[in-house]
Amino acid sequence: MAEKKVVKRKGLKNVRKTKKRRARNQREKQILKVALKAARAAVAAKAAEALEKIRKAISIIDKAAQRGIIHLNKAARLKSRLFQAYNKTK
C-alpha cells in the first residue's frame, strides 16, 4: 500500500505565498494591459495627450519588467511598437 503523505508546514506556507504572489502579478499585468490599451487608443485617435499616455505606459512597462512580471525583451518590444505607432501618426 502507498504511504500516506505528511503535509508539512513549510509546504502550506509556500502555497500561501504563491497565492499572494500570483494575485499581485495578475494585478500588475492588468494595470499594464489597461495602460497599453489607453496608449494605443490615443495614438490611433491621434489625440493630443497620446505622448503623455505613452510615457505613462512606458513607466508601467519598465516597472513590470524590473519586477519580473514580464521579460525584459518583451518590455523593449512593447515600448518600441508604441513609439513606432506614434511616429507613424506624425
C-alpha positions as CSV (number, residue, x, y, z in Angstrom):
1,M,0.0,0.0,0.0
2,A,1.1,3.5,-0.6
3,E,2.2,5.5,2.4
4,K,0.2,8.5,3.4
5,K,2.0,11.7,2.7
6,V,2.6,14.1,5.5
7,V,1.7,17.7,4.8
8,K,4.4,19.9,6.2
9,R,4.0,23.4,7.5
10,K,6.6,24.7,5.0
11,G,4.5,23.4,2.1
12,L,1.4,25.1,3.4
13,K,3.3,28.4,3.8
14,N,4.6,28.1,0.2
15,V,1.1,27.6,-1.0
16,R,0.0,30.8,0.8
17,K,3.0,32.7,-0.6
18,T,2.3,31.5,-4.1
19,K,-1.3,32.6,-4.0
20,K,-0.3,36.1,-2.8
21,R,2.4,36.5,-5.5
22,R,0.1,35.2,-8.2
23,A,-2.6,37.7,-7.2
24,R,0.0,40.5,-7.2
25,N,1.3,39.6,-10.6
26,Q,-2.2,39.4,-12.1
27,R,-3.0,42.9,-10.7
28,E,0.2,44.2,-12.2
29,K,-0.5,42.6,-15.6
30,Q,-4.0,44.0,-15.6
31,I,-2.7,47.5,-14.9
32,L,-0.2,47.1,-17.7
33,K,-2.9,46.0,-20.2
34,V,-5.1,48.9,-19.3
35,A,-2.2,51.4,-19.8
36,L,-1.2,49.8,-23.1
37,K,-4.8,49.9,-24.4
38,A,-5.2,53.6,-23.4
39,A,-1.9,54.5,-25.1
40,R,-2.8,52.6,-28.3
41,A,-6.2,54.1,-28.4
42,A,-4.8,57.6,-28.0
43,V,-2.2,57.0,-30.8
44,A,-4.9,55.6,-33.1
45,A,-7.2,58.6,-32.4
46,K,-4.2,61.0,-32.9
47,A,-5.1,62.6,-29.6
48,A,-3.0,65.4,-28.2
49,E,-2.4,63.5,-25.0
50,A,-1.0,60.5,-26.8
51,L,2.6,61.2,-25.9
52,E,1.6,61.6,-22.2
53,K,-0.2,58.2,-22.3
54,I,2.7,56.6,-23.9
55,R,5.1,57.9,-21.2
56,K,2.8,56.6,-18.5
57,A,2.6,53.2,-20.3
58,I,6.4,53.0,-20.7
59,S,6.8,53.7,-17.0
60,I,4.4,50.9,-16.1
61,I,6.2,48.6,-18.6
62,D,9.6,49.3,-17.1
63,K,8.3,48.7,-13.6
64,A,6.7,45.4,-14.6
65,A,9.9,44.3,-16.3
66,Q,12.0,45.3,-13.3
67,R,9.8,43.2,-11.0
68,G,9.9,40.2,-13.3
69,I,6.2,40.4,-14.3
70,I,7.2,40.5,-18.0
71,H,10.5,39.7,-19.7
72,L,12.9,42.5,-20.4
73,N,12.8,41.7,-24.1
74,K,9.0,41.9,-24.1
75,A,9.2,45.2,-22.4
76,A,11.6,46.5,-25.1
77,R,9.4,45.2,-27.8
78,L,6.2,46.8,-26.4
79,K,7.9,50.2,-26.0
80,S,9.4,50.0,-29.5
81,R,6.0,49.3,-31.0
82,L,4.3,52.1,-29.1
83,F,6.8,54.6,-30.4
84,Q,6.6,53.2,-33.9
85,A,2.9,53.6,-34.0
86,Y,3.2,57.1,-32.6
87,N,5.8,58.2,-35.1
88,K,3.6,56.9,-38.0
89,T,0.9,59.3,-37.0
90,K,3.1,62.4,-37.1
